[in-house]
Amino acid sequence: MTPTYSRLTIDDRGVARLTLDRPDVHNAFDDHLIAELNAHLERLHDGAHHGEVRVVVLGSEGKSFSAGADLGWMKRMVEYDFDGNLADSRKLATLMHRLDTLPCPTLCRVQGAAFGGAVGLAACCDVVVASEKAKFCLSEVKIGLSPAVISPYVQRALGERQARRYALTAEVMDAATAQGLDLVHRVVAPDELDAAVDAMLETLLAGSPQAQRATKALLAEVAREPDSKATREHTCRVIAELRVSAEGQEGLASFFDKRRPAWTTDAPQNNPDTTATERRS
């Protein structure tokens, strides 16, 4: 029977928890785990577009968040030719892209070591909450490799100057350093980690699902082309479409009526009012 290295659960609020479950090897990546995560993320993309998934929490079991590449997998890769390595790398690139472009908010829970590709996972998430015991390292150059596939996401998080330092030196960043470099948003004591994740989760669930999807897509586009005529026009259309949408109208009405908006109920929105902006993205 093929072992399972991860699990996905979705509760009645639309909260999805995607969990790496290889604690015996510190949740290290191999081709099997990457394939599982890609399948889970494909399902989550579909669920987020249809309003069944509101927020995704990425975490892992055990002491470490993820040790990066699995040793057995690395030994097998030594035997691959160029084409084999290229095909293998593309699967990891798909994983990072799918996580980065999930339409709904993503929240990363880091309890311990996050090395190599695991830094990429954190950088692809919208919000990262880490334990004081967490450590981060772009360790690839120490074994003659490069953080190539994850580099677009890590450099976006750290900025070009700091990414150069940590990718070239493979220095270990403690949680406080990672927070100072914008890789992590909040650092808490180990026994407060789950409470901090739950608090951030509640904050994210308070937002309009439709507005969050539109905002996430908009920010990605603005980052690509910050100040162009096309971007300015797109930003105007996004806010106009949201204002006249069902959720936009409900949000404004609930604000003036001093009540909670409808989307803050426990059940996810099964038939969200998808704007033209979302349909294009």
Order of alpha helices (4+ residues) and beta strands (2+ residues): beta-beta-alpha-beta-alpha-alpha-beta-beta-alpha-beta-beta-alpha-alpha-beta-alpha-beta-alpha-alpha-alpha-alpha-alpha
